[in-house]
Amino acid sequence: MKDENRTNLEPVDRERRTFIGAAAGVGASMVAPGVILHAVEAAPRATSVSSDVRWGLAIDTAKCAEGCSACIDACDRENGLDLQTKPKPLSESKWDQQKAVWIRKVKLQDNQTGRITNLPMMCQHCEDPPCVDVCPTGASFKRADGIVMVDRHLCIGCRYCMMACPYKARSFIHEALEGQLTSVPRGKGCVESCNLCVDRRDYGEESTACADACAAEGHNAIVFGDLKDPESPISQLLKALPTRQIREDLELNTGVRYAGV
């Protein structure tokens, strides 16, 4: 019986391998309506994710320009958030509250001096993430390299993580998605948030979409890098400028630090 089953499966397996090989050999192949495979020049990682690095961001709020949305726009394009469309029954105000947002610009005011600071707020990639603690399925998890993520295959949409996050950094997908990128799969009924452009990490790229966009605008307010490497640009910035964590009182040891707050 075992030999017979193996014989029946072999032609199917060969066809599957042939299809995958053909799809990988072209620049872009449509495999289903609305789903396109794009070839990439960089090779995926050949080694497992390591705790030898910890990815993070340092943000100099003195360089963050009021009214600038370059980091948000770049994040939206990188992750397909710009492909979201408002359902017809929803009002604009309701849609603004409901649509997925991975980065948002916020203003903080010092109660003593009245000074107002502009800064981008995203997932803070905590060393001890509350979202992971409350997730009943293990969908919220932290990689060895410090990136906090959501496994959409395990997410049941309970939104406990959204309630636990002190930064309001996560979004819930209410509607079915018609347009999305193959590199950033998303789905109705799941929670999602900034993942530090994890697909770039796994293909050996050195930056994030938000940092690149900020630099292109000439602001250079966002620096990405390895917090464990004392020679990395982010570590050098943290040595040069006094920085703080948002909600330091929670002792979460965030991977995102802010100067000028």
C-alpha positions as CSV (number, residue, x, y, z in Angstrom):
1,M,0.0,0.0,0.0
2,K,2.8,2.4,0.8
3,D,4.6,1.8,-2.5
4,E,1.3,2.3,-4.4
5,N,0.7,5.6,-2.7
6,R,4.2,6.8,-3.3
7,T,3.8,6.0,-7.0
8,N,0.6,7.9,-7.3
9,L,2.1,11.0,-5.7
10,E,5.3,11.1,-7.6
11,P,4.0,12.6,-10.9
12,V,2.1,15.3,-8.9
13,D,5.3,16.2,-7.0
14,R,7.3,16.4,-10.2
15,E,4.7,18.7,-11.8
16,R,4.8,20.9,-8.7
17,R,8.6,21.2,-8.7
18,T,8.5,21.9,-12.5
19,F,5.9,24.7,-11.9
20,I,7.9,26.3,-9.1
21,G,11.1,26.1,-11.1
22,A,9.4,27.8,-14.1
23,A,7.9,30.5,-11.9
24,A,11.3,31.2,-10.3
25,G,12.9,31.6,-13.7
26,V,10.9,34.6,-14.9
27,G,10.8,38.2,-13.8
28,A,7.1,38.1,-13.0
29,S,4.6,35.3,-13.3
30,M,0.9,35.4,-12.6
31,V,-0.1,32.2,-10.6
32,A,-3.6,33.2,-9.8
33,P,-5.9,36.2,-10.5
34,G,-4.4,39.2,-8.7
35,V,-1.4,37.2,-7.3
36,I,2.0,37.8,-9.0
37,L,5.3,36.3,-8.2
38,H,8.2,38.7,-8.6
39,A,11.8,37.5,-8.9
40,V,14.2,39.3,-6.6
41,E,17.9,39.8,-7.1
42,A,19.0,39.2,-3.6
43,A,19.2,35.7,-2.2
44,P,17.2,34.7,0.9
45,R,19.1,34.1,4.1
46,A,20.9,30.8,4.3
47,T,21.3,30.8,8.1
48,S,18.8,30.9,10.9
49,V,17.8,34.1,12.7
50,S,20.3,34.8,15.5
51,S,20.2,36.6,18.8
52,D,23.7,37.9,18.0
53,V,21.9,40.9,16.6
54,R,19.0,43.0,17.8
55,W,17.4,45.2,15.2
56,G,16.1,48.6,16.2
57,L,15.5,52.2,15.3
58,A,16.8,55.5,16.7
59,I,14.8,58.6,15.9
60,D,16.1,62.1,16.4
61,T,12.9,64.1,16.9
62,A,14.7,67.4,16.3
63,K,15.1,66.4,12.7
64,C,11.5,65.1,12.3
65,A,9.7,67.7,10.2
66,E,6.2,68.7,11.1
67,G,3.8,67.9,8.3
68,C,6.2,65.4,6.7
69,S,4.7,62.0,6.0
70,A,7.5,60.4,4.0
71,C,8.1,57.6,6.4
72,I,4.4,56.8,6.5
73,D,4.0,56.8,2.7
74,A,7.1,54.7,2.3
75,C,5.9,52.1,4.8
76,D,2.5,52.0,3.1
77,R,4.1,51.3,-0.3
78,E,6.5,48.8,1.1
79,N,3.8,46.7,2.8
80,G,0.9,47.2,0.5
81,L,-1.1,49.4,2.9
82,D,-1.5,51.9,0.1
83,L,-3.7,49.3,-1.7
84,Q,-6.4,49.5,0.9
85,T,-9.8,50.8,-0.3
86,K,-12.6,52.2,1.7
87,P,-15.7,50.0,1.8
88,K,-18.6,51.9,0.4
89,P,-20.9,51.8,3.5
90,L,-18.2,53.4,5.7
91,S,-17.9,57.1,6.2
92,E,-14.5,58.8,5.8
93,S,-14.2,59.3,9.6
94,K,-15.0,55.6,10.3
95,W,-12.5,54.5,7.7
96,D,-9.8,56.7,9.2
97,Q,-10.3,54.8,12.4
98,Q,-10.5,51.4,10.9
99,K,-7.8,51.2,8.1
100,A,-4.5,49.6,8.9
101,V,-1.7,51.9,10.0
102,W,1.8,50.7,10.8
103,I,3.3,54.2,11.4
104,R,1.5,57.3,12.6
105,K,2.8,60.8,13.4
106,V,2.1,62.0,16.9
107,K,2.8,65.1,18.9
108,L,4.0,65.0,22.5
109,Q,3.7,68.1,24.7
110,D,5.9,68.6,27.8
111,N,3.6,69.5,30.6
112,Q,6.2,71.6,32.3
113,T,7.6,73.6,29.4
114,G,4.8,73.3,26.8
115,R,7.4,72.2,24.2
116,I,5.8,70.1,21.4
117,T,7.7,67.2,19.8
118,N,6.8,65.5,16.5
119,L,7.6,61.9,16.2
120,P,6.7,58.7,14.3
121,M,5.1,56.0,16.4
122,M,5.2,52.4,15.4
123,C,5.6,49.0,17.1
124,Q,8.4,49.5,19.6
125,H,9.8,45.9,19.3
126,C,10.0,45.5,23.1
127,E,12.4,43.0,24.6
128,D,9.5,41.9,26.8
129,P,6.5,42.5,24.6
130,P,3.1,42.6,26.3
131,C,1.4,41.6,23.1
132,V,3.3,38.3,23.2
133,D,2.4,37.7,26.8
134,V,-1.4,37.9,26.2
135,C,-1.7,36.1,22.9
136,P,-3.6,32.8,23.4
137,T,-2.3,31.1,20.3
138,G,1.3,32.1,20.0
139,A,0.5,34.2,16.9
140,S,2.3,37.2,18.4
141,F,5.9,36.3,18.8
142,K,9.4,37.8,19.0
143,R,12.2,36.6,16.8
144,A,15.7,35.9,18.1
145,D,16.8,39.1,16.4
146,G,14.3,41.2,18.4
147,I,11.7,41.8,15.8
148,V,8.1,41.4,17.1
149,M,5.7,40.0,14.6
150,V,2.3,38.3,14.1
151,D,1.9,34.9,12.4
152,R,-1.3,35.5,10.4
153,H,-1.9,31.7,10.2
154,L,-2.2,31.4,14.0
155,C,-4.0,34.7,14.6
156,I,-7.6,34.3,15.6
157,G,-8.4,38.0,15.7
158,C,-9.1,38.1,19.4
159,R,-7.3,41.5,19.6
160,Y,-5.9,40.9,23.1
161,C,-2.6,42.1,21.8
162,M,-4.1,45.4,20.6
163,M,-5.4,46.0,24.1
164,A,-2.1,45.1,25.7
165,C,0.0,47.3,23.5
166,P,0.7,50.6,25.3
167,Y,1.7,52.3,22.0
168,K,-1.5,51.5,20.1
169,A,0.8,50.2,17.4
170,R,-1.4,47.4,16.0
171,S,-4.2,47.3,13.4
172,F,-7.0,44.8,12.8
173,I,-8.0,43.9,9.3
174,H,-11.8,44.2,9.1
175,E,-12.4,43.7,5.4
176,A,-11.3,41.2,2.8
177,L,-8.2,42.3,0.9
178,E,-8.2,42.4,-2.9
179,G,-4.8,43.9,-3.5
180,Q,-1.7,42.9,-1.5
181,L,2.0,42.1,-2.0
182,T,3.3,38.6,-2.1
183,S,6.2,39.6,0.1
184,V,3.8,40.9,2.8
185,P,0.8,38.6,3.0
186,R,-2.1,40.1,5.0
187,G,-5.6,38.8,5.7
188,K,-9.0,39.7,7.0
189,G,-9.5,38.9,10.7
190,C,-5.8,39.3,11.6
191,V,-3.8,41.8,13.5
192,E,-0.7,43.3,12.1
193,S,2.0,46.0,12.8
194,C,5.4,47.2,11.8
195,N,7.9,44.4,11.5
196,L,11.0,46.5,10.7
197,C,10.7,45.4,7.0
198,V,11.4,41.8,7.9
199,D,11.4,40.7,4.3
200,R,14.4,43.0,3.8
201,R,16.2,41.5,6.8
202,D,15.7,38.0,5.4
203,Y,17.2,39.1,2.0
204,G,20.2,40.8,3.5
205,E,19.2,44.4,2.9
206,E,20.5,47.0,5.3
207,S,17.7,49.5,5.9
208,T,14.0,50.0,6.3
209,A,11.6,51.8,4.0
210,C,10.9,54.5,6.6
211,A,14.6,55.2,7.2
212,D,15.3,55.3,3.4
213,A,12.5,57.7,2.8
214,C,13.5,60.0,5.6
215,A,17.0,60.2,4.3
216,A,15.8,60.8,0.8
217,E,13.9,63.9,2.1
218,G,17.1,65.1,3.7
219,H,15.9,64.8,7.3
220,N,17.9,61.7,8.3
221,A,15.8,61.5,11.5
222,I,15.4,57.7,11.4
223,V,18.4,55.4,11.8
224,F,18.1,51.7,11.6
225,G,20.6,49.1,12.7
226,D,22.0,46.5,15.1
227,L,21.7,47.7,18.7
228,K,24.2,45.0,19.7
229,D,26.9,46.2,17.4
230,P,28.9,49.0,19.1
231,E,30.2,50.2,15.7
232,S,26.8,50.4,13.9
233,P,25.4,53.8,13.0
234,I,22.5,53.3,15.4
235,S,24.8,52.5,18.3
236,Q,27.0,55.5,17.5
237,L,23.9,57.8,17.5
238,L,22.8,56.4,20.9
239,K,26.2,57.2,22.3
240,A,26.2,60.7,20.8
241,L,22.7,61.8,21.9
242,P,20.6,61.2,25.0
243,T,17.7,59.1,24.1
244,R,14.6,57.8,25.8
245,Q,12.0,55.0,25.5
246,I,8.4,55.9,25.3
247,R,6.7,54.7,28.5
248,E,10.0,54.0,30.2
249,D,8.0,53.3,33.4
250,L,6.9,50.0,31.9
251,E,10.5,48.7,31.7
252,L,9.9,47.0,28.3
253,N,13.4,47.7,27.0
254,T,12.1,48.8,23.6
255,G,14.0,48.5,20.3
256,V,13.0,52.0,19.2
257,R,14.6,55.0,21.0
258,Y,13.9,58.7,20.7
259,A,16.2,61.6,21.0
260,G,14.9,65.1,21.9
261,V,11.9,63.9,23.8
